[in-house]
Amino acid sequence: MIDLYTWTTPNGRKASIMLEEVGLPYTAHAIDISKDEQFAPDFLKIAPNNRIPAIVDRDTGMSLMESGAILIYLADKTGKLLPKSGKERYQVIEWLMWQMGGAGPMLGQVHHFTKYNPGKSAYAEERFLKEANRLYKVLNTQLEGRDFVAGDYSIADIAIWPWISRFEWQTIDLNQYPNVKRWYTTIAARPAVQRGYKVPKDMGAIPMP
């Protein structure tokens, strides 16, 4: 049994989608970041960086923060969605790191300046929107002739997809990136993704282009 501490954000949805995909039993605990619940002392014992998601594996006593580390851990625990060795494993990790170091932080800045604070900094809006479009172009190129980002469906797709699910927040027209659109809608149709998207609470249907 896995205890999942999460909220309705792209990073939180990575973990819940992964747990649904691999079929591990879990209990979701809502950490409402709009109420600063991520700063509660009990949560900080699990996630010292006061960020969701975090997990506790009751089977092993292992606790983990950081969504990328959680995805790798769950993949290795179950033997699913991450090759065990070789070139294929590192290609998946490469694109997981692309999301962790690029797409996530940069698209998060678009949310901050364009959705939540429009008009406060024209420079920041222009900078991060330009970078968002560059990242979508990179992803679109990578998906040319591929069903998924790094070969078979993997934790790389699970990491990237929830950030693309906020394309409307990013003022991105997915029709400009047809490979991303195809990939996005394919993954959105997966039953496990649909279930995981609604954890820890249902915020409505998955946005569709």
C-alpha positions as CSV (number, residue, x, y, z in Angstrom):
1,M,0.0,0.0,0.0
2,I,1.2,3.5,-0.9
3,D,0.2,6.6,0.9
4,L,0.1,9.4,-1.7
5,Y,0.2,13.1,-0.6
6,T,-0.9,15.2,-3.5
7,W,-3.0,18.0,-4.9
8,T,-4.6,18.8,-8.3
9,T,-1.4,20.1,-10.0
10,P,0.6,18.7,-12.9
11,N,3.2,17.4,-10.6
12,G,0.7,15.8,-8.3
13,R,-1.1,14.2,-11.2
14,K,2.1,12.5,-12.4
15,A,2.1,10.4,-9.3
16,S,-1.6,9.5,-9.2
17,I,-1.6,8.6,-13.0
18,M,1.5,6.4,-12.4
19,L,-0.1,4.6,-9.5
20,E,-3.2,4.0,-11.6
21,E,-1.1,2.8,-14.6
22,V,0.9,0.3,-12.6
23,G,-2.0,-0.9,-10.5
24,L,-0.5,-0.5,-7.0
25,P,-3.1,0.0,-4.2
26,Y,-2.8,3.5,-2.7
27,T,-4.5,5.9,-0.4
28,A,-4.6,9.6,-1.5
29,H,-4.2,12.3,1.1
30,A,-5.2,15.8,-0.2
31,I,-2.6,18.5,0.6
32,D,-4.4,21.7,-0.2
33,I,-1.6,24.0,-1.3
34,S,-4.1,26.9,-1.5
35,K,-4.4,26.6,2.3
36,D,-0.6,26.2,2.9
37,E,-1.1,22.6,4.1
38,Q,2.2,21.7,2.5
39,F,3.9,23.5,5.4
40,A,2.3,21.4,8.1
41,P,4.9,19.7,10.4
42,D,3.7,16.2,9.7
43,F,3.9,16.7,5.9
44,L,7.4,18.2,6.2
45,K,8.6,15.0,7.9
46,I,7.8,13.3,4.6
47,A,8.6,16.1,2.2
48,P,11.2,18.5,3.6
49,N,11.0,20.8,0.5
50,N,7.2,21.3,1.3
51,R,6.1,20.4,-2.2
52,I,3.7,17.8,-3.4
53,P,3.6,15.0,-4.4
54,A,5.2,12.7,-1.8
55,I,4.7,9.1,-1.1
56,V,5.2,6.6,1.8
57,D,5.5,3.0,0.8
58,R,4.1,1.0,3.7
59,D,5.7,-2.2,2.4
60,T,9.2,-0.9,2.7
61,G,9.0,2.2,4.9
62,M,10.5,4.3,2.1
63,S,9.3,7.9,1.8
64,L,10.0,10.0,-1.2
65,M,9.4,13.5,-2.4
66,E,10.0,15.0,-5.9
67,S,7.8,13.7,-8.7
68,G,10.6,12.4,-10.9
69,A,12.1,10.3,-8.1
70,I,8.6,8.9,-7.3
71,L,8.1,7.9,-10.9
72,I,11.4,6.1,-11.1
73,Y,10.8,4.4,-7.7
74,L,7.4,3.1,-8.7
75,A,8.6,2.0,-12.1
76,D,11.4,0.0,-10.5
77,K,9.2,-1.4,-7.8
78,T,6.7,-2.8,-10.3
79,G,9.0,-3.4,-13.3
80,K,6.7,-1.3,-15.5
81,L,7.0,1.8,-17.7
82,L,10.8,2.1,-17.4
83,P,13.2,-0.3,-19.1
84,K,15.5,-2.0,-16.6
85,S,18.8,-1.2,-18.4
86,G,20.5,-0.1,-21.5
87,K,20.0,2.7,-24.0
88,E,16.2,2.4,-23.7
89,R,16.2,3.1,-20.0
90,Y,18.4,6.2,-20.3
91,Q,16.3,7.6,-23.2
92,V,13.3,7.5,-20.9
93,I,15.2,9.2,-18.1
94,E,16.6,11.8,-20.5
95,W,13.0,12.9,-21.4
96,L,12.0,12.7,-17.7
97,M,14.8,15.1,-16.9
98,W,13.7,17.3,-19.8
99,Q,10.4,17.7,-18.1
100,M,11.8,18.2,-14.7
101,G,14.4,20.7,-15.7
102,G,12.7,22.5,-18.6
103,A,9.1,22.0,-19.4
104,G,7.8,21.9,-15.8
105,P,9.7,25.0,-14.5
106,M,9.2,27.1,-17.6
107,L,5.5,26.3,-18.1
108,G,5.0,27.0,-14.4
109,Q,6.4,30.5,-15.0
110,V,3.9,30.9,-17.8
111,H,1.1,30.0,-15.4
112,H,2.4,32.5,-12.9
113,F,2.8,35.5,-15.2
114,T,0.2,34.9,-17.9
115,K,-2.7,33.3,-16.0
116,Y,-2.4,34.6,-12.4
117,N,-0.5,37.9,-12.9
118,P,-1.3,39.2,-16.4
119,G,-0.1,42.7,-17.1
120,K,2.4,42.8,-14.2
121,S,5.5,42.2,-16.3
122,A,5.4,42.3,-20.1
123,Y,9.0,41.2,-20.2
124,A,8.3,38.1,-18.2
125,E,5.2,37.2,-20.2
126,E,7.1,37.5,-23.4
127,R,10.1,35.6,-22.2
128,F,8.3,32.6,-20.8
129,L,5.7,32.4,-23.6
130,K,8.5,32.3,-26.1
131,E,10.2,29.5,-24.1
132,A,6.9,27.6,-23.8
133,N,6.5,27.6,-27.6
134,R,10.2,26.5,-28.0
135,L,9.5,23.6,-25.7
136,Y,6.4,22.6,-27.5
137,K,8.3,22.7,-30.7
138,V,11.0,20.4,-29.2
139,L,8.3,18.0,-28.1
140,N,6.6,18.1,-31.4
141,T,9.8,17.3,-33.2
142,Q,10.6,14.4,-30.8
143,L,7.1,12.9,-31.5
144,E,7.6,13.0,-35.3
145,G,7.1,9.4,-36.3
146,R,6.8,8.2,-32.7
147,D,3.7,7.2,-30.7
148,F,5.4,8.2,-27.5
149,V,8.3,10.3,-26.3
150,A,10.9,7.7,-25.8
151,G,9.7,4.6,-27.6
152,D,7.0,2.7,-25.7
153,Y,4.7,4.5,-23.3
154,S,6.7,5.3,-20.2
155,I,7.2,7.5,-17.2
156,A,8.5,10.1,-19.5
157,D,5.1,10.5,-21.1
158,I,3.5,10.4,-17.6
159,A,5.7,13.2,-16.5
160,I,5.2,15.5,-19.5
161,W,1.5,14.9,-20.2
162,P,0.0,16.7,-17.1
163,W,1.9,19.9,-18.0
164,I,0.6,19.8,-21.5
165,S,-2.9,19.3,-20.1
166,R,-2.7,23.0,-19.1
167,F,-2.2,24.2,-22.6
168,E,-5.0,26.6,-22.2
169,W,-3.3,28.2,-19.2
170,Q,-0.3,28.6,-21.4
171,T,-2.3,30.1,-24.3
172,I,-1.0,27.4,-26.6
173,D,-2.9,26.3,-29.6
174,L,-2.2,22.6,-29.9
175,N,-3.2,22.7,-33.6
176,Q,0.1,24.4,-34.2
177,Y,1.8,21.2,-32.8
178,P,0.0,18.3,-34.5
179,N,2.3,15.6,-33.1
180,V,1.8,16.9,-29.6
181,K,-1.9,17.1,-30.1
182,R,-2.1,13.5,-31.4
183,W,0.1,12.2,-28.5
184,Y,-1.9,14.3,-25.9
185,T,-5.3,13.0,-27.0
186,T,-4.1,9.4,-27.2
187,I,-2.8,9.5,-23.6
188,A,-5.9,11.4,-22.4
189,A,-8.0,8.5,-23.6
190,R,-6.2,6.0,-21.3
191,P,-8.5,4.8,-18.5
192,A,-5.7,5.0,-15.9
193,V,-4.9,8.6,-16.9
194,Q,-8.6,9.5,-16.6
195,R,-8.7,8.1,-13.1
196,G,-5.4,9.6,-12.0
197,Y,-6.4,13.0,-13.3
198,K,-9.2,13.1,-10.7
199,V,-7.0,12.5,-7.7
200,P,-7.3,13.8,-5.0
201,K,-10.5,15.4,-6.2
202,D,-12.4,15.8,-9.5
203,M,-11.8,19.2,-11.0
204,G,-13.7,18.5,-14.2
205,A,-13.0,16.9,-17.5
206,I,-9.6,16.7,-19.0
207,P,-9.1,19.7,-21.3
208,M,-9.3,18.8,-25.0
209,P,-8.1,20.8,-28.0
